[in-house]
Amino acid sequence: MDYDGSEGNRRTPLGAGDPLPPEDWIGFEAHTRANALYVAHRPELAGFLRNRAPAQEVGDLLQECFRRLFSSSAYPRVLFEEPRAYLFQTARNLVAERHRRRTRAHADDHQSFDEPTLAGPDPHRAIDARDQLRRIEETLARLNAQTRSIFLLHRLDGLSYEEIAAAEGVKVKRVEKEIAKAMLAIRRARRA
């Protein structure tokens, strides 16, 4: 009890039979009403949620339903009008939110079988590539020795035209012509 010593600020003590003034019991009454609301609607709401969500999530969903009710700005009005309807609509919304969240999570995890990482190498492409490689090898084998040598020095060994010309003892212009001749033959083989 606050006491500052002055006569004007003293409160008169309550007698044993005196009722509590309204400002002293409003908070207690709201707590009692909320508790009564929880006790009255929890079993039915838990059954509703058990049919729509995994058992391990029912407690959290129940708690969230009542938290939303009690923290709503419409709580005093809802409390007297239709608390059951509000709670069940909140439960439906929570179940729908949970479903949307899981659907999005599963959509992010989904991988199509058309994607190469899951489907693996395409056997038809592998056969085509092997066939194309065989045709290129046959084409290179049919080229004259100098053309084949110049082409392989450039493509496989990575030598420049000048380095090839010096190694083969020909002019750079000749190297260009031999590489062009080899490329033309390879293009024809790939188209066939």
C-alpha atoms as an extended CHARMM CRD file, in Angstrom:
* protein
*
       192  EXT
         1         1  MET       CA              0.0000000000        0.0000000000        0.0000000000  PROA      1               0.0000000000
         2         2  ASP       CA              1.3310000000        3.4350000000       -0.8990000000  PROA      2               0.0000000000
         3         3  TYR       CA              1.6130000000        5.8490000000        1.9480000000  PROA      3               0.0000000000
         4         4  ASP       CA              2.8270000000        9.4050000000        1.6140000000  PROA      4               0.0000000000
         5         5  GLY       CA              1.6990000000       10.7100000000        5.0020000000  PROA      5               0.0000000000
         6         6  SER       CA             -0.9890000000       13.1340000000        3.8460000000  PROA      6               0.0000000000
         7         7  GLU       CA             -4.6260000000       12.7520000000        4.8410000000  PROA      7               0.0000000000
         8         8  GLY       CA             -6.0400000000       13.4770000000        1.3390000000  PROA      8               0.0000000000
         9         9  ASN       CA             -4.3560000000       10.5260000000       -0.3960000000  PROA      9               0.0000000000
        10        10  ARG       CA             -5.4450000000        7.8450000000        2.0600000000  PROA      10              0.0000000000
        11        11  ARG       CA             -7.7690000000        5.1330000000        0.8940000000  PROA      11              0.0000000000
        12        12  THR       CA            -10.2940000000        3.7780000000        3.2610000000  PROA      12              0.0000000000
        13        13  PRO       CA             -9.6490000000        0.1540000000        4.0630000000  PROA      13              0.0000000000
        14        14  LEU       CA            -12.1490000000       -2.4050000000        2.8580000000  PROA      14              0.0000000000
        15        15  GLY       CA            -14.2470000000       -4.2500000000        5.3100000000  PROA      15              0.0000000000
        16        16  ALA       CA            -14.7440000000       -7.9960000000        5.2400000000  PROA      16              0.0000000000
        17        17  GLY       CA            -18.2130000000       -7.6980000000        3.6970000000  PROA      17              0.0000000000
        18        18  ASP       CA            -17.4440000000       -4.8980000000        1.2250000000  PROA      18              0.0000000000
        19        19  PRO       CA            -17.3820000000       -5.8160000000       -2.5040000000  PROA      19              0.0000000000
        20        20  LEU       CA            -14.2420000000       -5.1120000000       -4.4820000000  PROA      20              0.0000000000
        21        21  PRO       CA            -14.3590000000       -1.9130000000       -6.5040000000  PROA      21              0.0000000000
        22        22  PRO       CA            -14.6810000000       -2.5260000000      -10.2940000000  PROA      22              0.0000000000
        23        23  GLU       CA            -11.1720000000       -1.2710000000      -11.1960000000  PROA      23              0.0000000000
        24        24  ASP       CA             -9.6730000000       -3.9340000000       -8.9450000000  PROA      24              0.0000000000
        25        25  TRP       CA            -11.4020000000       -6.9590000000      -10.5160000000  PROA      25              0.0000000000
        26        26  ILE       CA            -11.6400000000       -6.1240000000      -14.2550000000  PROA      26              0.0000000000
        27        27  GLY       CA             -8.2990000000       -7.7600000000      -15.1160000000  PROA      27              0.0000000000
        28        28  PHE       CA             -9.0880000000      -10.8010000000      -13.0050000000  PROA      28              0.0000000000
        29        29  GLU       CA            -12.4820000000      -11.2080000000      -14.6420000000  PROA      29              0.0000000000
        30        30  ALA       CA            -10.9780000000      -11.0760000000      -18.1560000000  PROA      30              0.0000000000
        31        31  HSD       CA             -8.4470000000      -13.7420000000      -17.1650000000  PROA      31              0.0000000000
        32        32  THR       CA            -11.2190000000      -15.9150000000      -15.7460000000  PROA      32              0.0000000000
        33        33  ARG       CA            -13.2980000000      -15.5120000000      -18.9180000000  PROA      33              0.0000000000
        34        34  ALA       CA            -10.3110000000      -16.3970000000      -21.1180000000  PROA      34              0.0000000000
        35        35  ASN       CA             -9.5990000000      -19.4620000000      -18.9920000000  PROA      35              0.0000000000
        36        36  ALA       CA            -13.2440000000      -20.5420000000      -19.1450000000  PROA      36              0.0000000000
        37        37  LEU       CA            -13.2260000000      -20.0480000000      -22.9200000000  PROA      37              0.0000000000
        38        38  TYR       CA            -10.0950000000      -22.1850000000      -23.2130000000  PROA      38              0.0000000000
        39        39  VAL       CA            -11.5410000000      -24.9700000000      -21.0750000000  PROA      39              0.0000000000
        40        40  ALA       CA            -14.8840000000      -24.9220000000      -22.9290000000  PROA      40              0.0000000000
        41        41  HSD       CA            -13.5660000000      -24.9820000000      -26.5140000000  PROA      41              0.0000000000
        42        42  ARG       CA            -10.1670000000      -26.7090000000      -26.3310000000  PROA      42              0.0000000000
        43        43  PRO       CA            -11.3750000000      -30.3450000000      -26.5950000000  PROA      43              0.0000000000
        44        44  GLU       CA            -13.6200000000      -29.7380000000      -29.6140000000  PROA      44              0.0000000000
        45        45  LEU       CA            -11.0100000000      -27.5590000000      -31.3340000000  PROA      45              0.0000000000
        46        46  ALA       CA             -8.3000000000      -30.1760000000      -30.6670000000  PROA      46              0.0000000000
        47        47  GLY       CA            -10.4760000000      -32.8420000000      -32.2990000000  PROA      47              0.0000000000
        48        48  PHE       CA            -11.0410000000      -30.5920000000      -35.3020000000  PROA      48              0.0000000000
        49        49  LEU       CA             -7.2940000000      -30.0080000000      -35.6750000000  PROA      49              0.0000000000
        50        50  ARG       CA             -6.4160000000      -33.7000000000      -35.1530000000  PROA      50              0.0000000000
        51        51  ASN       CA             -8.4040000000      -34.5350000000      -38.2910000000  PROA      51              0.0000000000
        52        52  ARG       CA             -6.5090000000      -31.9540000000      -40.3580000000  PROA      52              0.0000000000
        53        53  ALA       CA             -2.9360000000      -31.8740000000      -39.0570000000  PROA      53              0.0000000000
        54        54  PRO       CA             -0.2980000000      -34.2920000000      -37.7330000000  PROA      54              0.0000000000
        55        55  ALA       CA             -0.6910000000      -35.1320000000      -34.0430000000  PROA      55              0.0000000000
        56        56  GLN       CA              2.6220000000      -33.5040000000      -33.1090000000  PROA      56              0.0000000000
        57        57  GLU       CA              1.4060000000      -30.1400000000      -34.4380000000  PROA      57              0.0000000000
        58        58  VAL       CA             -2.0290000000      -30.0640000000      -32.7850000000  PROA      58              0.0000000000
        59        59  GLY       CA             -0.7650000000      -28.4860000000      -29.5400000000  PROA      59              0.0000000000
        60        60  ASP       CA              1.0310000000      -25.7000000000      -31.3650000000  PROA      60              0.0000000000
        61        61  LEU       CA             -1.9720000000      -25.0170000000      -33.5920000000  PROA      61              0.0000000000
        62        62  LEU       CA             -4.3030000000      -24.9210000000      -30.5510000000  PROA      62              0.0000000000
        63        63  GLN       CA             -2.0240000000      -22.4900000000      -28.7850000000  PROA      63              0.0000000000
        64        64  GLU       CA             -1.8380000000      -20.2930000000      -31.8800000000  PROA      64              0.0000000000
        65        65  CYS       CA             -5.6740000000      -20.2650000000      -32.2320000000  PROA      65              0.0000000000
        66        66  PHE       CA             -6.1430000000      -18.9960000000      -28.6840000000  PROA      66              0.0000000000
        67        67  ARG       CA             -3.2060000000      -16.5910000000      -28.9650000000  PROA      67              0.0000000000
        68        68  ARG       CA             -4.7870000000      -15.0200000000      -32.0440000000  PROA      68              0.0000000000
        69        69  LEU       CA             -8.1640000000      -14.7850000000      -30.3010000000  PROA      69              0.0000000000
        70        70  PHE       CA             -6.7940000000      -13.1680000000      -27.1500000000  PROA      70              0.0000000000
        71        71  SER       CA             -4.5040000000      -10.7740000000      -29.0100000000  PROA      71              0.0000000000
        72        72  SER       CA             -7.1930000000       -9.7300000000      -31.5050000000  PROA      72              0.0000000000
        73        73  SER       CA             -8.4800000000       -6.1830000000      -31.2770000000  PROA      73              0.0000000000
        74        74  ALA       CA            -11.9760000000       -7.6620000000      -31.6420000000  PROA      74              0.0000000000
        75        75  TYR       CA            -11.4550000000       -9.9830000000      -28.6460000000  PROA      75              0.0000000000
        76        76  PRO       CA            -13.9380000000       -8.3720000000      -26.1940000000  PROA      76              0.0000000000
        77        77  ARG       CA            -16.7050000000       -8.2720000000      -28.8110000000  PROA      77              0.0000000000
        78        78  VAL       CA            -15.9260000000      -11.7930000000      -30.1050000000  PROA      78              0.0000000000
        79        79  LEU       CA            -15.8540000000      -13.1390000000      -26.5680000000  PROA      79              0.0000000000
        80        80  PHE       CA            -19.5080000000      -12.2570000000      -26.0460000000  PROA      80              0.0000000000
        81        81  GLU       CA            -20.7800000000      -12.9070000000      -29.5870000000  PROA      81              0.0000000000
        82        82  GLU       CA            -19.2610000000      -16.0450000000      -31.1810000000  PROA      82              0.0000000000
        83        83  PRO       CA            -15.9280000000      -17.1770000000      -29.7310000000  PROA      83              0.0000000000
        84        84  ARG       CA            -16.4090000000      -20.7290000000      -31.0730000000  PROA      84              0.0000000000
        85        85  ALA       CA            -16.8950000000      -19.5240000000      -34.6580000000  PROA      85              0.0000000000
        86        86  TYR       CA            -13.8390000000      -17.2760000000      -34.3930000000  PROA      86              0.0000000000
        87        87  LEU       CA            -11.6960000000      -20.1100000000      -33.0110000000  PROA      87              0.0000000000
        88        88  PHE       CA            -12.7590000000      -22.5920000000      -35.6890000000  PROA      88              0.0000000000
        89        89  GLN       CA            -12.2200000000      -20.0770000000      -38.4960000000  PROA      89              0.0000000000
        90        90  THR       CA             -8.7770000000      -19.3350000000      -37.0640000000  PROA      90              0.0000000000
        91        91  ALA       CA             -8.0500000000      -23.0830000000      -36.9540000000  PROA      91              0.0000000000
        92        92  ARG       CA             -9.1230000000      -23.4420000000      -40.6260000000  PROA      92              0.0000000000
        93        93  ASN       CA             -6.8580000000      -20.5340000000      -41.5710000000  PROA      93              0.0000000000
        94        94  LEU       CA             -3.9080000000      -22.0300000000      -39.6930000000  PROA      94              0.0000000000
        95        95  VAL       CA             -4.3570000000      -25.4120000000      -41.3800000000  PROA      95              0.0000000000
        96        96  ALA       CA             -4.5790000000      -23.6930000000      -44.7950000000  PROA      96              0.0000000000
        97        97  GLU       CA             -1.4340000000      -21.6270000000      -44.0650000000  PROA      97              0.0000000000
        98        98  ARG       CA              0.3920000000      -24.7850000000      -42.9990000000  PROA      98              0.0000000000
        99        99  HSD       CA             -0.6810000000      -26.5420000000      -46.2140000000  PROA      99              0.0000000000
       100       100  ARG       CA              0.4230000000      -23.6120000000      -48.4240000000  PROA      100             0.0000000000
       101       101  ARG       CA              3.7740000000      -23.4500000000      -46.6550000000  PROA      101             0.0000000000
       102       102  ARG       CA              4.3760000000      -27.1820000000      -47.1560000000  PROA      102             0.0000000000
       103       103  THR       CA              3.2360000000      -27.0360000000      -50.7880000000  PROA      103             0.0000000000
       104       104  ARG       CA              5.7320000000      -24.2600000000      -51.4770000000  PROA      104             0.0000000000
       105       105  ALA       CA              8.4860000000      -26.1860000000      -49.7250000000  PROA      105             0.0000000000
       106       106  HSD       CA              7.7210000000      -29.3050000000      -51.7730000000  PROA      106             0.0000000000
       107       107  ALA       CA              7.5540000000      -27.3030000000      -55.0020000000  PROA      107             0.0000000000
       108       108  ASP       CA             11.0370000000      -25.9480000000      -54.2890000000  PROA      108             0.0000000000
       109       109  ASP       CA             12.3170000000      -29.4850000000      -53.7110000000  PROA      109             0.0000000000
       110       110  HSD       CA             10.7020000000      -30.9190000000      -56.8610000000  PROA      110             0.0000000000
       111       111  GLN       CA             12.9970000000      -31.9760000000      -59.6610000000  PROA      111             0.0000000000
       112       112  SER       CA             11.6570000000      -33.1140000000      -62.9870000000  PROA      112             0.0000000000
       113       113  PHE       CA             12.8010000000      -36.4090000000      -64.4750000000  PROA      113             0.0000000000
       114       114  ASP       CA             13.4040000000      -34.4970000000      -67.6960000000  PROA      114             0.0000000000
       115       115  GLU       CA             16.3280000000      -32.7180000000      -66.0620000000  PROA      115             0.0000000000
       116       116  PRO       CA             19.6760000000      -34.2530000000      -67.0230000000  PROA      116             0.0000000000
       117       117  THR       CA             20.8180000000      -34.5310000000      -63.3820000000  PROA      117             0.0000000000
       118       118  LEU       CA             18.0740000000      -37.0640000000      -62.6290000000  PROA      118             0.0000000000
       119       119  ALA       CA             17.5920000000      -38.6690000000      -66.0070000000  PROA      119             0.0000000000
       120       120  GLY       CA             21.2570000000      -39.4160000000      -66.4800000000  PROA      120             0.0000000000
       121       121  PRO       CA             22.9480000000      -39.4880000000      -69.8500000000  PROA      121             0.0000000000
       122       122  ASP       CA             20.6120000000      -39.8900000000      -72.7860000000  PROA      122             0.0000000000
       123       123  PRO       CA             21.4910000000      -43.1890000000      -74.4780000000  PROA      123             0.0000000000
       124       124  HSD       CA             20.3990000000      -41.8710000000      -77.8820000000  PROA      124             0.0000000000
       125       125  ARG       CA             22.7180000000      -38.8960000000      -77.6010000000  PROA      125             0.0000000000
       126       126  ALA       CA             25.5560000000      -41.1420000000      -76.5090000000  PROA      126             0.0000000000
       127       127  ILE       CA             25.0350000000      -43.3660000000      -79.5560000000  PROA      127             0.0000000000
       128       128  ASP       CA             24.8420000000      -40.3290000000      -81.8620000000  PROA      128             0.0000000000
       129       129  ALA       CA             28.0150000000      -38.8570000000      -80.3640000000  PROA      129             0.0000000000
       130       130  ARG       CA             29.8490000000      -42.1590000000      -80.6940000000  PROA      130             0.0000000000
       131       131  ASP       CA             28.6840000000      -42.4940000000      -84.3050000000  PROA      131             0.0000000000
       132       132  GLN       CA             29.7420000000      -38.9380000000      -85.0970000000  PROA      132             0.0000000000
       133       133  LEU       CA             33.1640000000      -39.5080000000      -83.5270000000  PROA      133             0.0000000000
       134       134  ARG       CA             33.6250000000      -42.6660000000      -85.5920000000  PROA      134             0.0000000000
       135       135  ARG       CA             32.7840000000      -40.7470000000      -88.7930000000  PROA      135             0.0000000000
       136       136  ILE       CA             35.2660000000      -37.9850000000      -87.9050000000  PROA      136             0.0000000000
       137       137  GLU       CA             37.9990000000      -40.5510000000      -87.2250000000  PROA      137             0.0000000000
       138       138  GLU       CA             37.3130000000      -42.2010000000      -90.5820000000  PROA      138             0.0000000000
       139       139  THR       CA             37.3990000000      -38.7940000000      -92.3100000000  PROA      139             0.0000000000
       140       140  LEU       CA             40.7360000000      -37.9100000000      -90.6640000000  PROA      140             0.0000000000
       141       141  ALA       CA             42.1550000000      -41.2880000000      -91.7310000000  PROA      141             0.0000000000
       142       142  ARG       CA             41.2020000000      -40.5810000000      -95.3760000000  PROA      142             0.0000000000
       143       143  LEU       CA             43.0080000000      -37.1800000000      -95.3770000000  PROA      143             0.0000000000
       144       144  ASN       CA             46.5370000000      -37.0830000000      -96.7560000000  PROA      144             0.0000000000
       145       145  ALA       CA             49.2670000000      -37.3850000000      -94.1120000000  PROA      145             0.0000000000
       146       146  GLN       CA             50.3740000000      -33.7340000000      -94.1640000000  PROA      146             0.0000000000
       147       147  THR       CA             46.8180000000      -32.3380000000      -93.8610000000  PROA      147             0.0000000000
       148       148  ARG       CA             46.0480000000      -34.7410000000      -90.9920000000  PROA      148             0.0000000000
       149       149  SER       CA             49.2970000000      -33.8840000000      -89.2130000000  PROA      149             0.0000000000
       150       150  ILE       CA             48.7700000000      -30.1110000000      -89.5220000000  PROA      150             0.0000000000
       151       151  PHE       CA             45.1690000000      -30.3640000000      -88.3350000000  PROA      151             0.0000000000
       152       152  LEU       CA             46.0760000000      -32.5140000000      -85.2970000000  PROA      152             0.0000000000
       153       153  LEU       CA             49.0060000000      -30.2560000000      -84.3580000000  PROA      153             0.0000000000
       154       154  HSD       CA             46.6500000000      -27.3050000000      -84.3150000000  PROA      154             0.0000000000
       155       155  ARG       CA             43.5580000000      -28.8900000000      -82.6940000000  PROA      155             0.0000000000
       156       156  LEU       CA             45.0770000000      -31.4260000000      -80.3180000000  PROA      156             0.0000000000
       157       157  ASP       CA             48.4670000000      -29.9350000000      -79.4860000000  PROA      157             0.0000000000
       158       158  GLY       CA             47.2690000000      -26.3150000000      -79.6090000000  PROA      158             0.0000000000
       159       159  LEU       CA             50.1630000000      -25.0510000000      -81.7730000000  PROA      159             0.0000000000
       160       160  SER       CA             49.8030000000      -21.7520000000      -83.6220000000  PROA      160             0.0000000000
       161       161  TYR       CA             49.9250000000      -21.5410000000      -87.4130000000  PROA      161             0.0000000000
       162       162  GLU       CA             53.4650000000      -20.1420000000      -87.2530000000  PROA      162             0.0000000000
       163       163  GLU       CA             54.6820000000      -22.9640000000      -84.9880000000  PROA      163             0.0000000000
       164       164  ILE       CA             53.1280000000      -25.5860000000      -87.2760000000  PROA      164             0.0000000000
       165       165  ALA       CA             54.6680000000      -23.9270000000      -90.3600000000  PROA      165             0.0000000000
       166       166  ALA       CA             58.1110000000      -24.0530000000      -88.7210000000  PROA      166             0.0000000000
       167       167  ALA       CA             57.6640000000      -27.6880000000      -87.5870000000  PROA      167             0.0000000000
       168       168  GLU       CA             56.3660000000      -28.9140000000      -90.9690000000  PROA      168             0.0000000000
       169       169  GLY       CA             58.6750000000      -26.7640000000      -93.0650000000  PROA      169             0.0000000000
       170       170  VAL       CA             55.8600000000      -25.0390000000      -94.9930000000  PROA      170             0.0000000000
       171       171  LYS       CA             54.5240000000      -21.4960000000      -95.2360000000  PROA      171             0.0000000000
       172       172  VAL       CA             51.7900000000      -20.2030000000      -92.9100000000  PROA      172             0.0000000000
       173       173  LYS       CA             49.4390000000      -19.8180000000      -95.8920000000  PROA      173             0.0000000000
       174       174  ARG       CA             49.8000000000      -23.5410000000      -96.5920000000  PROA      174             0.0000000000
       175       175  VAL       CA             48.9470000000      -24.3530000000      -92.9370000000  PROA      175             0.0000000000
       176       176  GLU       CA             45.7690000000      -22.2470000000      -93.2310000000  PROA      176             0.0000000000
       177       177  LYS       CA             44.7170000000      -24.0730000000      -96.4090000000  PROA      177             0.0000000000
       178       178  GLU       CA             45.3480000000      -27.5480000000      -94.9250000000  PROA      178             0.0000000000
       179       179  ILE       CA             43.3620000000      -26.7590000000      -91.7520000000  PROA      179             0.0000000000
       180       180  ALA       CA             40.4940000000      -25.3450000000      -93.8580000000  PROA      180             0.0000000000
       181       181  LYS       CA             40.5400000000      -28.5010000000      -96.0060000000  PROA      181             0.0000000000
       182       182  ALA       CA             40.3930000000      -30.7330000000      -92.8860000000  PROA      182             0.0000000000
       183       183  MET       CA             37.5710000000      -28.6710000000      -91.3190000000  PROA      183             0.0000000000
       184       184  LEU       CA             35.5110000000      -28.8750000000      -94.5260000000  PROA      184             0.0000000000
       185       185  ALA       CA             35.9010000000      -32.6640000000      -94.6290000000  PROA      185             0.0000000000
       186       186  ILE       CA             34.8790000000      -32.9560000000      -90.9480000000  PROA      186             0.0000000000
       187       187  ARG       CA             31.7940000000      -30.7620000000      -91.4710000000  PROA      187             0.0000000000
       188       188  ARG       CA             30.6960000000      -32.9680000000      -94.3620000000  PROA      188             0.0000000000
       189       189  ALA       CA             31.1900000000      -36.0910000000      -92.2470000000  PROA      189             0.0000000000
       190       190  ARG       CA             29.1290000000      -34.6400000000      -89.3810000000  PROA      190             0.0000000000
       191       191  ARG       CA             26.2320000000      -33.7780000000      -91.6840000000  PROA      191             0.0000000000
       192       192  ALA       CA             26.1640000000      -37.2460000000      -93.2490000000  PROA      192             0.0000000000
